[in-house]
Amino acid sequence: MADGVQRVAFITGAARGQGRAHAVRLAAEGIDVVAVDICADIDTIPYALGTRAELEETCALVEKEGRRASLQVADVREFDQLQRAFAAGTAEIGADCADIVIANAGGCAYPSDVDEVRAFKDAVDIMLVGVWNTVKVTTPPLIETGRPGAVVMTSSTAAVRGFTGGWGGLDGYTAAKAGILGLMRVFANLLGPHNIRVNAILPTGVDSGMTRNEAFANWIAGAAEHPVSNLRNVLPGVDVLQPADVADAVAWLVSEQGRYITGVCLPVDAGFCNA
C-alpha cells in the first residue's frame, strides 16, 4: 500500500500465461488482485484454455506474496458477468475499486474445421469487445474515488505488422489487436482528466498456452513457408519471451515511474516491430 491506500489490480485472462505473470508481479509490489478467467474452452479456439484449477493456482501464488486474491470466473464477452465479477471481487478483498486494470484475456483461433465466420466473430468479441467491457466496468468506480489509476490493454505486434491472417480466426485476432490501439487512444483522452492513464503493450511471441499447442505449431510452420513479413525478433537468441518479461514492462507502466506515460503503444518485442 502506498500512503495507506489499498492498491488493487483487476486482471482478465489470469489463469495462466501473461495474466498470471501480471498477477504475481504486481502482488510482489504490494498490490491485491482480482483474478478473472473464463475457465472454459471456446470451440473456435483449437487448444485448451485456462482452467479453474489454474486460476486457483494464480490466486495461491498471489497469496504467497502476502497479498489478497479473489478468484472470479467470468466471460469478458458478457458485460453483466464481468460486472458481477468486479463487484464480487473488490468486495471480497475489501476494496471500493481497482486502480490498476489489465485487460489481458485473449486467445487465437488458428485454422481448424470450425466455421471461420464464427471464429472471426469470437476473436473480435473476446479481444476487442472484451477489452471495452473491462474498461467500462472498472473505471467508473475509480473515477468516483478521485484516485489516480492505470489501465493496460494487451495488444500484439500483429496489430502493426499484419503478419497474422488469411483465415477468419486469424483475421479476427489481428483486427481485434489493432482495434485495441484505437480504444486505448480514446480512453487515454477520456480518462486522462481523471488522472487515469491508459496504455497498450504489443508483445512478440510469448511462451504460453497460446503458443504451446499443435494448432500453433501447424500455423507457424505454414507462415514460415509463405511469409508475409519477417517473422524474426531482432535481438539474438530470443525466439519467444517469457510471461514474466511482459509482466516487468506492465509493472513499470502502472508504477509511479510511469506516472506521465499515457496513450502509448509499447512494444515488448525484442525488436520484432522494427525488423
C-alpha positions as CSV (number, residue, x, y, z in Angstrom):
1,M,0.0,0.0,0.0
2,A,1.2,3.5,-0.9
3,D,0.4,6.2,1.7
4,G,-2.0,3.7,3.4
5,V,-4.2,3.4,0.3
6,Q,-5.1,-0.2,-0.8
7,R,-3.9,-0.9,-4.3
8,V,-5.9,-3.4,-6.3
9,A,-5.4,-4.9,-9.8
10,F,-8.2,-6.3,-11.8
11,I,-6.7,-8.8,-14.3
12,T,-8.6,-10.7,-17.0
13,G,-7.2,-13.9,-18.5
14,A,-5.4,-14.5,-15.2
15,A,-5.5,-18.3,-15.0
16,R,-2.1,-18.7,-16.7
17,G,0.4,-17.1,-19.1
18,Q,0.7,-13.4,-19.2
19,G,-2.3,-12.9,-16.9
20,R,-0.8,-15.0,-14.2
21,A,2.6,-13.3,-14.6
22,H,1.0,-9.9,-14.2
23,A,-0.9,-11.0,-11.0
24,V,2.3,-12.4,-9.4
25,R,4.5,-9.5,-10.4
26,L,2.0,-6.9,-9.1
27,A,1.5,-8.9,-5.9
28,A,5.2,-8.7,-5.3
29,E,4.8,-4.9,-5.4
30,G,2.2,-5.0,-2.6
31,I,-0.9,-5.0,-4.8
32,D,-4.0,-7.1,-4.2
33,V,-5.5,-8.9,-7.2
34,V,-8.9,-9.7,-8.6
35,A,-8.1,-12.6,-10.9
36,V,-10.6,-13.3,-13.7
37,D,-10.8,-16.0,-16.3
38,I,-13.5,-17.8,-18.3
39,C,-12.2,-21.2,-17.0
40,A,-13.7,-23.0,-20.0
41,D,-12.8,-23.8,-23.6
42,I,-14.2,-22.0,-26.6
43,D,-14.9,-24.2,-29.6
44,T,-13.5,-21.9,-32.2
45,I,-10.1,-21.8,-30.4
46,P,-8.4,-25.2,-31.1
47,Y,-6.5,-25.6,-27.9
48,A,-7.3,-25.9,-24.2
49,L,-7.8,-22.6,-22.4
50,G,-7.1,-21.9,-18.7
51,T,-8.9,-23.9,-16.1
52,R,-10.4,-23.2,-12.7
53,A,-7.5,-25.2,-11.1
54,E,-5.0,-22.9,-12.9
55,L,-6.9,-19.8,-11.7
56,E,-6.8,-21.2,-8.2
57,E,-3.0,-21.6,-8.6
58,T,-2.7,-18.0,-9.7
59,C,-4.5,-16.8,-6.6
60,A,-2.3,-19.1,-4.4
61,L,0.8,-17.5,-5.9
62,V,-0.6,-14.0,-5.2
63,E,-1.3,-15.0,-1.6
64,K,2.2,-16.5,-1.3
65,E,3.5,-12.9,-2.0
66,G,1.5,-11.8,1.1
67,R,-1.4,-10.2,-0.9
68,R,-5.1,-10.9,-1.0
69,A,-6.6,-12.5,-4.1
70,S,-10.1,-13.0,-5.3
71,L,-10.9,-15.7,-7.8
72,Q,-13.7,-14.7,-10.3
73,V,-15.0,-16.8,-13.2
74,A,-16.4,-14.7,-16.0
75,D,-16.5,-14.4,-19.8
76,V,-15.2,-11.0,-20.8
77,R,-17.6,-11.1,-23.8
78,E,-20.5,-10.8,-21.4
79,F,-20.8,-7.4,-19.8
80,D,-23.1,-8.5,-16.9
81,Q,-20.8,-11.4,-16.0
82,L,-17.8,-9.1,-15.9
83,Q,-19.7,-6.5,-13.8
84,R,-20.7,-9.2,-11.3
85,A,-17.1,-10.4,-11.1
86,F,-15.8,-6.9,-10.5
87,A,-18.3,-6.2,-7.7
88,A,-17.8,-9.6,-6.0
89,G,-14.0,-9.5,-6.4
90,T,-13.5,-6.0,-5.0
91,A,-15.9,-6.7,-2.1
92,E,-14.1,-9.9,-1.2
93,I,-10.8,-8.2,-0.8
94,G,-12.4,-5.1,0.9
95,A,-11.8,-2.6,-1.8
96,D,-14.1,0.1,-3.3
97,C,-12.4,0.0,-6.8
98,A,-9.4,-1.3,-8.7
99,D,-6.8,1.4,-9.5
100,I,-5.0,-1.0,-11.9
101,V,-6.8,-2.7,-14.8
102,I,-5.1,-5.2,-17.0
103,A,-7.3,-6.1,-20.0
104,N,-5.4,-9.2,-21.0
105,A,-7.9,-12.0,-21.8
106,G,-7.3,-13.5,-25.3
107,G,-6.8,-16.4,-27.5
108,C,-6.1,-17.2,-31.1
109,A,-8.5,-19.2,-33.3
110,Y,-5.9,-20.9,-35.5
111,P,-7.2,-22.5,-38.7
112,S,-9.4,-25.5,-37.9
113,D,-12.6,-27.2,-39.2
114,V,-14.9,-24.8,-37.5
115,D,-16.8,-22.1,-39.3
116,E,-14.3,-19.2,-39.9
117,V,-17.1,-16.6,-39.7
118,R,-17.8,-17.7,-36.1
119,A,-14.1,-17.8,-35.4
120,F,-13.7,-14.2,-36.7
121,K,-16.6,-13.0,-34.5
122,D,-15.3,-14.8,-31.4
123,A,-11.9,-13.3,-31.8
124,V,-13.3,-9.8,-32.0
125,D,-15.7,-10.4,-29.2
126,I,-13.0,-11.7,-26.8
127,M,-10.2,-9.3,-27.6
128,L,-12.0,-6.1,-28.6
129,V,-15.5,-6.2,-27.1
130,G,-13.9,-7.8,-24.0
131,V,-11.4,-5.0,-23.6
132,W,-14.1,-2.4,-23.9
133,N,-16.3,-4.2,-21.4
134,T,-13.4,-4.4,-19.0
135,V,-12.7,-0.7,-19.1
136,K,-16.3,0.3,-18.9
137,V,-16.9,-1.9,-15.8
138,T,-13.8,-1.0,-13.9
139,T,-13.2,2.7,-14.4
140,P,-16.4,4.4,-13.2
141,P,-15.9,3.4,-9.6
142,L,-12.3,4.6,-9.8
143,I,-13.4,7.9,-11.1
144,E,-15.8,8.2,-8.2
145,T,-12.9,7.8,-5.7
146,G,-10.9,10.5,-7.3
147,R,-7.8,8.4,-7.0
148,P,-5.2,8.0,-9.9
149,G,-5.2,4.8,-11.8
150,A,-3.7,2.9,-14.8
151,V,-5.2,0.7,-17.5
152,V,-3.1,-1.6,-19.7
153,M,-4.6,-3.3,-22.7
154,T,-2.8,-6.3,-24.2
155,S,-2.5,-5.8,-28.0
156,S,0.1,-7.6,-30.1
157,T,2.8,-7.0,-32.6
158,A,0.3,-8.4,-35.1
159,A,-1.6,-5.1,-34.8
160,V,1.2,-3.2,-36.5
161,R,2.9,-5.9,-38.6
162,G,-0.1,-7.6,-40.2
163,F,1.5,-11.0,-40.3
164,T,-1.3,-12.9,-38.7
165,G,-4.2,-13.5,-41.1
166,G,-5.6,-15.4,-44.0
167,W,-8.4,-17.2,-42.1
168,G,-11.3,-15.9,-40.1
169,G,-9.9,-16.5,-36.7
170,L,-6.5,-15.1,-37.6
171,D,-8.1,-12.1,-39.3
172,G,-10.2,-11.5,-36.2
173,Y,-7.2,-11.7,-34.0
174,T,-5.3,-9.0,-35.9
175,A,-8.4,-6.9,-36.3
176,A,-9.1,-7.0,-32.6
177,K,-5.5,-6.3,-31.6
178,A,-5.4,-3.3,-34.0
179,G,-8.7,-2.1,-32.7
180,I,-7.3,-2.1,-29.1
181,L,-4.9,0.6,-30.2
182,G,-7.8,2.8,-31.2
183,L,-9.7,2.1,-28.0
184,M,-6.6,2.8,-26.0
185,R,-6.2,6.3,-27.5
186,V,-9.8,7.1,-27.0
187,F,-9.8,6.0,-23.3
188,A,-6.5,7.8,-22.7
189,N,-8.1,11.0,-23.7
190,L,-11.4,10.3,-21.9
191,L,-9.8,9.2,-18.6
192,G,-6.8,11.4,-18.6
193,P,-8.6,14.3,-16.9
194,H,-9.4,11.9,-14.1
195,N,-5.6,11.1,-13.7
196,I,-6.2,7.6,-15.1
197,R,-3.6,6.6,-17.6
198,V,-4.3,4.2,-20.4
199,N,-1.6,2.4,-22.5
200,A,-1.3,-0.7,-24.6
201,I,1.5,-3.3,-24.8
202,L,2.5,-5.1,-28.0
203,P,4.3,-8.3,-27.1
204,T,6.1,-10.5,-29.6
205,G,5.6,-14.3,-29.3
206,V,5.3,-15.3,-25.6
207,D,5.8,-18.8,-24.2
208,S,2.2,-19.6,-23.1
209,G,-0.7,-21.8,-23.7
210,M,-1.4,-19.8,-26.9
211,T,1.9,-20.9,-28.4
212,R,2.4,-24.3,-26.7
213,N,-0.1,-26.3,-28.8
214,E,-0.3,-28.3,-32.0
215,A,-2.6,-25.8,-33.8
216,F,0.0,-23.0,-33.3
217,A,2.9,-25.3,-34.5
218,N,0.9,-26.1,-37.7
219,W,0.1,-22.5,-38.4
220,I,3.6,-21.1,-37.7
221,A,5.1,-23.8,-40.0
222,G,2.9,-22.6,-42.8
223,A,3.6,-19.0,-42.1
224,A,7.3,-19.6,-42.2
225,E,6.9,-21.3,-45.6
226,H,4.9,-18.4,-47.1
227,P,5.9,-15.4,-45.0
228,V,4.1,-12.1,-45.5
229,S,6.8,-10.3,-43.3
230,N,10.0,-11.0,-41.5
231,L,9.0,-13.3,-38.6
232,R,12.2,-12.9,-36.6
233,N,13.0,-10.9,-33.4
234,V,16.0,-8.7,-33.8
235,L,17.7,-9.4,-30.5
236,P,19.8,-12.5,-30.7
237,G,18.7,-15.7,-29.1
238,V,15.2,-14.5,-28.4
239,D,12.7,-16.8,-30.0
240,V,9.9,-16.1,-27.6
241,L,9.5,-14.0,-24.4
242,Q,8.6,-15.4,-21.0
243,P,5.4,-14.1,-19.5
244,A,7.5,-12.5,-16.7
245,D,9.3,-10.4,-19.3
246,V,6.0,-8.8,-20.3
247,A,4.9,-8.5,-16.7
248,D,8.0,-6.5,-15.9
249,A,7.1,-3.9,-18.6
250,V,3.5,-3.7,-17.3
251,A,4.6,-3.3,-13.7
252,W,6.7,-0.3,-14.8
253,L,3.8,1.2,-16.8
254,V,1.4,1.1,-13.8
255,S,4.1,2.2,-11.3
256,E,4.9,5.7,-10.1
257,Q,7.8,5.7,-12.6
258,G,5.3,5.6,-15.4
259,R,3.1,8.3,-14.0
260,Y,3.4,10.6,-17.0
261,I,3.0,7.9,-19.6
262,T,-0.4,7.6,-21.3
263,G,-1.7,7.0,-24.8
264,V,1.3,4.9,-25.7
265,C,1.7,1.7,-27.7
266,L,4.7,0.0,-26.0
267,P,6.3,-2.9,-28.0
268,V,7.7,-5.6,-25.7
269,D,9.1,-7.4,-28.7
270,A,12.9,-7.9,-28.8
271,G,12.9,-5.6,-31.9
272,F,10.2,-7.5,-33.9
273,C,8.2,-4.4,-34.8
274,N,11.3,-2.6,-36.1
275,A,12.5,-5.6,-38.2
